[in-house]
Amino acid sequence: MREVADIQELATLAGQEIGAGEWLEVSQERINQFADATNDHQWIHVDVERCKRESPFGTTIAHGFLTLSLIPGLTRLASCLKKTPKRTLNYGLNRVRFVTPVVAGSRVRARVSLIEVTQEKRGWLARWQITVEIEGQEKPACVAETLSMYVP
């Protein structure tokens, strides 16, 4: 984990990789819980037996939005501001691509790069490139440009 003193130091790291988080297993149980939470029970996510017969993956795959929703937890493990702002807000996304499906039982982690930090009226806006990697796979699961607002 890379420690950064404050937002000003973070701003000097624009254009650099900040680090990678720890691996996290995307279990069938997690996929089922996400299906329940979102009411998205499409068979390719939850029907293990049908996937064995009909899916090109031979097993279930995680929802793309499940992979995306893991980013806050995965990135928290990749960098750390020693001097935390009063509030850190998820400010949104500029771009998201789901490149490779995450099959049940795979492990993923986030590789974090800082694109830029700009000072705004309400605080500091950071643009991040988050690449969600799949252990043992060349292509990532997801590439997303996320926005964080740091309010002093």
VEXRO-584433 format. One line per 3 residues: number of its first residue (from 1); their letters; for each residue x, y, z of N, C-alpha, C, O. Coordinates in steps of 0.05 Angstrom, whole numbers, plus 5000, padded with zeros to 4 digits. Each point is the difference from the previous one (the first is absolute). Layout:
! VEXRO-584433
NUM) A) X Y Z X Y Z X Y Z X Y Z ~ ...
This chain:
! VEXRO-584433
1) MRE) 5017 4976 5000 4983 5024 5000 5018 5025 5000 5019 5002 5015 ~ 4974 5016 4968 5016 5025 4998 4987 5021 5018 4976 5006 4997 ~ 5040 5005 5021 4989 5022 5017 5008 5027 4989 5023 5004 4991
4) VAD) 4958 5014 5009 5003 5027 4990 4993 5019 5022 4980 4996 5014 ~ 5037 5024 4991 4996 5018 5023 4973 5015 4999 4986 5000 5019 ~ 5008 5012 4958 4976 5017 4998 4992 5003 4971 5013 4989 4982
7) IQE) 4966 5026 5013 4990 5004 4973 5020 5014 4983 5002 4995 4976 ~ 5014 5024 5035 5020 5014 4984 5021 4980 4990 5009 5002 4976 ~ 5000 4980 5041 5019 4980 4991 4988 4981 4979 5012 4993 4980
10) LAT) 4963 5000 5024 4986 4983 4981 4999 5013 4973 5005 4987 4980 ~ 4990 5039 5019 4999 5014 4974 5026 4998 4984 5000 5001 4976 ~ 5022 4997 5038 5026 4998 4986 5004 4972 4987 5019 4996 4985
13) LAG) 4963 4985 5021 5003 4973 4989 4983 4996 4975 4997 4977 4991 ~ 4991 5044 4999 4983 4998 4975 5016 4987 4978 5024 5006 4996 ~ 4963 4975 4990 5013 4986 4979 5015 4975 5009 5013 4987 4983
16) QEI) 4986 5007 5042 5015 4977 5011 4982 4979 5011 4977 5005 5007 ~ 5033 4970 4993 4986 4979 5014 5004 5003 5030 5023 5005 5009 ~ 4956 4993 5006 5001 5003 5029 5005 4973 5013 5015 4998 5020
19) GAG) 4974 4981 4969 5004 4973 5011 4978 4981 4993 4982 5007 4985 ~ 5021 4969 5025 4979 4980 4996 4991 4990 5027 5016 4997 5019 ~ 4958 4997 4983 4989 4989 5024 5004 4970 5003 5015 4988 4985
22) EWL) 4972 5001 5035 5002 4972 5005 4980 4985 4984 4980 5011 4991 ~ 5025 4963 5005 4982 4983 4985 4975 4994 5016 5001 4997 5025 ~ 4976 5002 4962 4974 4994 5012 4986 4979 4983 4998 5003 4976
25) EVS) 4992 4976 5036 4986 4979 4986 4971 5009 4994 4986 5011 5018 ~ 5006 4985 4957 4972 5006 4993 4986 4972 4999 4999 4986 4980 ~ 4990 5007 5043 4987 4974 5004 4972 4999 4988 4988 5021 4995
28) QER) 5002 4955 5001 4972 4998 4991 4981 5012 5021 4980 5011 4993 ~ 5027 4986 5032 4983 5011 5021 4998 5031 4997 4979 5011 5003 ~ 5044 5002 4992 5000 5029 4996 4983 5007 4975 4985 5019 5001
31) INQ) 5018 4966 4978 4984 5005 4975 4970 4997 5006 4984 5016 4992 ~ 5009 4963 5023 4971 4996 5007 4990 5022 5017 4977 5009 4997 ~ 5039 5001 5022 4992 5022 5017 4996 5025 4984 4981 5015 5005
34) FAD) 5036 4990 4975 4997 5023 4983 4975 4997 4983 4985 5020 4996 ~ 5010 4956 4994 4975 4995 4985 4975 5007 5016 4981 5012 4991 ~ 5020 4979 5035 4977 5006 5017 4997 5030 5005 4978 5011 5000
37) ATN) 5045 5003 5005 4999 5028 5006 4990 5017 4976 4988 5021 5004 ~ 5018 4970 4972 4993 5016 4976 4977 4988 4984 4991 5012 4980 ~ 4998 4965 5029 4979 4987 4987 5007 4992 4971 4983 5001 4982
40) DHQ) 5043 4993 5014 5010 4991 4974 5009 4971 5002 5023 4995 5006 ~ 4958 4987 4989 5005 4972 5003 5003 4986 4973 4993 4977 4997 ~ 5019 5037 4984 5005 4988 4973 5016 4974 5004 5019 4999 5016
43) WIH) 4974 4980 4970 5011 4973 5004 5030 5000 4998 5013 4984 5013 ~ 4999 5032 4970 5029 4999 4996 5015 5008 5026 5024 4995 5002 ~ 4962 5017 5017 5012 5008 5026 4994 4979 5022 5016 4996 5017
46) VDV) 4960 4992 4982 4991 4985 5024 4994 4971 4995 4997 4985 5020 ~ 5000 5006 4955 4993 4972 4995 5025 4984 4992 5007 4997 4977 ~ 5006 4991 5044 5025 4986 4996 4996 4977 4981 5017 4996 4982
49) ERC) 4963 4988 5021 4995 4976 4983 4996 5008 4971 5011 4987 4982 ~ 4972 5033 5013 4995 5009 4973 5026 5011 4987 5005 4995 4976 ~ 5010 5019 5040 5025 5011 4989 5020 4978 4992 5015 5002 4981
52) KRE) 4985 4976 5034 5017 4977 4993 4993 4990 4973 5017 4991 4984 ~ 4957 5009 5009 4990 4990 4975 5001 5020 4977 5007 4993 4977 ~ 4986 5032 5029 4995 5019 4978 5019 5024 4999 5002 5013 4978
55) SPF) 5011 4994 5043 5017 5024 5000 5027 4995 4987 5011 4978 5004 ~ 4999 5040 4980 5026 4997 4989 5022 5000 5021 5023 4992 4994 ~ 4971 5016 5030 5019 5001 5022 5000 4975 5017 5019 4995 5015
58) GTT) 4960 4988 4981 4998 4975 5015 4992 5004 5029 4998 4980 5015 ~ 4998 5044 4993 4992 5006 5028 4987 5028 5000 4998 5013 4979 ~ 4992 4995 5044 4988 5026 5002 5021 5023 4999 5023 4995 5005
61) IAH) 4967 5028 4988 5017 5024 5000 4988 5022 5018 4976 5001 5003 ~ 5041 5016 5008 4991 5022 5016 4986 5021 4982 5007 5003 4977 ~ 4974 5011 5034 4988 5023 4987 5022 5021 4996 5017 5003 5016
64) GFL) 4982 5010 4961 5019 5022 4996 4998 5021 5022 5020 5011 5009 ~ 4955 4995 4999 4997 5020 5021 5009 4991 5027 5006 5016 5017 ~ 4995 4957 4987 5012 4990 5025 5030 5007 5000 5011 5010 5019
67) TLS) 5002 4984 4958 5028 5006 4998 5005 5030 5005 5018 5008 5015 ~ 4966 5009 4973 5002 5029 5003 4996 5008 5030 5014 5017 5010 ~ 4966 4970 5003 4994 5007 5027 5022 4992 5020 5000 5010 5022
70) LIP) 5017 4972 4970 5022 4992 5017 5023 5021 5001 5017 4999 5018 ~ 4983 5020 4963 5022 5019 4998 5006 5015 5026 5023 5002 5008 ~ 4957 5010 5006 5007 5015 5024 5015 4983 5020 5020 5010 5012
73) GLT) 4972 4966 4993 5014 4983 5019 5027 4991 4990 5020 4999 5016 ~ 4982 4995 4958 5026 4992 4989 5020 5023 4999 5024 4995 5004 ~ 4967 5029 4992 5019 5023 4998 5008 5010 5028 5021 5012 5003
76) RLA) 4962 4984 5016 5007 5008 5027 5026 4986 5009 5015 5011 5017 ~ 4990 4966 4973 5024 4984 5007 5024 5009 4984 5022 4990 5005 ~ 4974 5027 4975 5023 5007 4982 5014 5026 5007 5023 5003 4993
79) SCL) 4963 5015 5020 5013 5025 5007 4988 5011 5026 4978 4992 5008 ~ 5037 5026 5005 4990 5010 5026 5011 5028 5004 5024 5005 4999 ~ 4958 5013 5005 5007 5027 5008 5005 5001 5030 4982 4993 5016
82) KKT) 5041 5014 4993 5006 5002 5029 4983 5021 5013 4988 4996 5021 ~ 5010 5028 4966 4984 5022 5010 4974 4999 4984 4998 5010 4978 ~ 4981 4979 5035 4975 4996 4985 4984 5026 5000 4999 5015 5020
85) PKR) 4988 4990 4958 4982 5024 4998 4976 4996 5018 4995 4978 5010 ~ 4990 5044 4994 4976 4998 5016 4980 4980 4988 4988 4984 5015 ~ 5010 5016 4959 4982 4981 4986 5013 4992 4974 5014 5016 4987
88) TLN) 4982 4959 5006 5007 4990 4974 4975 4989 4987 4987 4982 5011 ~ 5006 5029 4965 4975 4993 4987 5006 4985 4974 5017 5008 4985 ~ 4967 4972 5010 5000 4987 4974 4985 5020 4982 4976 5004 5003
91) YGL) 5038 5008 4978 4989 5021 4984 4989 4990 4973 4986 5014 4986 ~ 5020 4960 5008 4988 4989 4975 5021 4986 4983 5022 4994 5008 ~ 4969 5002 4967 5016 4985 4980 5000 5016 4974 4979 5011 4993
94) NRV) 5043 4989 4993 5000 5011 4973 4998 4979 4979 4988 5005 4979 ~ 5023 4972 5025 5001 4979 4980 5004 4973 5014 5016 4997 5018 ~ 4969 4983 4972 5003 4973 5010 4999 4981 4977 4983 5002 4982
97) RFV) 5035 4978 5018 4999 4979 4980 5003 4973 5015 5018 4997 5017 ~ 4965 4984 4976 5002 4973 5010 5014 4983 4979 4988 4993 4979 ~ 5038 5001 5025 5017 4989 4979 4998 4969 5000 4997 4988 4978
100) TPV) 5005 5000 5045 5000 4971 5002 4981 4991 5023 5001 5011 5021 ~ 4982 4969 4974 4983 4991 5021 5016 4987 5023 5021 4988 4996 ~ 4968 5016 5028 5012 4988 5024 4985 4975 5007 4976 5001 5008
103) VAG) 5036 4976 4988 4986 4975 5006 5000 4995 5030 5018 5009 5014 ~ 4961 4978 4995 4997 4994 5029 5025 4986 5010 5011 4982 4987 ~ 4999 5027 5036 5023 4988 5013 5026 5014 4992 5021 4994 5012
106) SRV) 4978 5025 4969 5024 5015 4993 5008 5019 5022 4983 5008 5017 ~ 5042 5001 4982 5009 5020 5018 5006 5025 4984 5012 4999 4978 ~ 4980 5024 5033 5004 5026 4987 5014 5019 5018 5000 4997 5025
109) RAR) 5013 5023 4964 5012 5022 5015 5000 5025 4983 4997 4998 4976 ~ 5006 5025 5037 5000 5025 4986 5028 5011 4997 5015 5000 5020 ~ 4992 5008 4957 5025 5015 4995 4992 5029 4996 4982 5006 4983
112) VSL) 5030 5012 5032 4991 5027 5002 5021 5020 4989 5023 4999 5008 ~ 4968 5017 4973 5017 5022 4989 4985 5026 5004 4976 5002 4996 ~ 5039 5019 5010 4988 5026 5003 5003 5015 4974 5022 5003 4989
115) IEV) 4956 5007 5000 5000 5015 4975 5007 5029 5006 5018 5011 4988 ~ 4967 5001 5030 5005 5028 5007 4985 5007 5026 4981 4987 5008 ~ 5027 5035 5004 4987 5012 5023 4996 5030 4994 5020 5013 4993
118) TQE) 4956 4997 5009 4995 5028 4995 4985 5012 5024 4985 4986 5014 ~ 5021 5039 4992 4986 5013 5021 4974 5012 4990 5000 5014 4979 ~ 4979 4980 5035 4973 5010 4993 4990 5017 5023 5013 5003 5020
121) KRG) 4963 5009 4976 4988 5017 5021 4997 4984 5026 5005 5011 5022 ~ 4985 4964 4976 4993 4985 5024 5024 4984 5011 4998 4990 5023 ~ 5023 5008 4963 5023 4984 5009 5018 4992 4977 5003 5014 4980
124) WLA) 5009 4963 5022 5018 4989 4980 4986 4977 4986 4989 4982 5012 ~ 5012 5018 4961 4988 4979 4984 5022 4984 4988 5017 5010 4985 ~ 4983 4964 5021 5020 4981 4989 4987 4982 4980 4979 4989 5004
127) RWQ) 5034 5009 4973 4992 4981 4979 5019 4976 5001 5025 5003 4998 ~ 4964 4973 5004 5015 4976 5003 4995 4981 4977 4977 4999 4990 ~ 5043 4986 5001 4995 4977 4983 5003 4975 5017 5021 4995 5012
130) ITV) 4957 4990 4989 5000 4975 5016 4998 4977 4980 4982 4999 4984 ~ 5037 4983 5018 5000 4976 4984 4996 4976 5018 5016 4995 5017 ~ 4961 4992 4980 4994 4976 5016 5012 4976 4985 4990 4992 4979
133) EIE) 5031 4997 5033 5013 4977 4988 4988 4974 5010 4989 4999 5022 ~ 5014 4980 4961 4992 4973 5008 5025 4984 5002 5016 4999 4982 ~ 4988 4988 5041 5024 4984 5004 5003 4979 4978 4981 4985 4994
136) GQE) 5042 5015 4994 5006 4980 4979 4990 5007 4972 5004 4985 4981 ~ 4983 5039 5016 4989 5008 4974 5017 5024 4990 5008 5017 5015 ~ 4996 4983 4959 5014 5022 4987 4983 5026 4999 5009 5021 5006
139) KPA) 4966 4975 4985 4982 5023 4997 4986 5006 5027 4993 4981 5014 ~ 5002 5044 4992 4986 5007 5025 4970 4994 4999 4989 4997 4978 ~ 4999 5002 5045 4971 4997 5001 4986 5027 4993 4980 5000 4986
142) CVA) 5031 5021 5025 4987 5026 4997 5021 5022 5001 5020 4999 5014 ~ 4975 5022 4970 5017 5024 5001 4980 5023 5004 4982 5004 4984 ~ 5023 5012 5037 4981 5022 5006 5015 5025 5007 5021 4999 5014
145) ETL) 4968 5023 4978 5011 5026 5009 4980 5010 5021 4977 5006 4994 ~ 5033 4996 5031 4984 5008 5022 5007 5027 5010 5022 5010 4994 ~ 4960 5003 5020 5004 5027 5010 4996 5000 5030 4981 4988 5011
148) SMY) 5037 5024 5004 4998 5003 5029 5002 5030 5007 5018 5014 4989 ~ 4965 4995 5028 5001 5028 5009 5010 4999 5029 4988 4988 5018 ~ 5033 5027 4987 5011 5002 5027 4993 5027 5011 5009 5021 4989
151) VP) 4975 4980 5032 4990 5025 5011 5016 5006 5026 4999 4984 5019 ~ 5015 5039 4981 5017 5006 5024 4983 5008 5024 5011 5006 5021
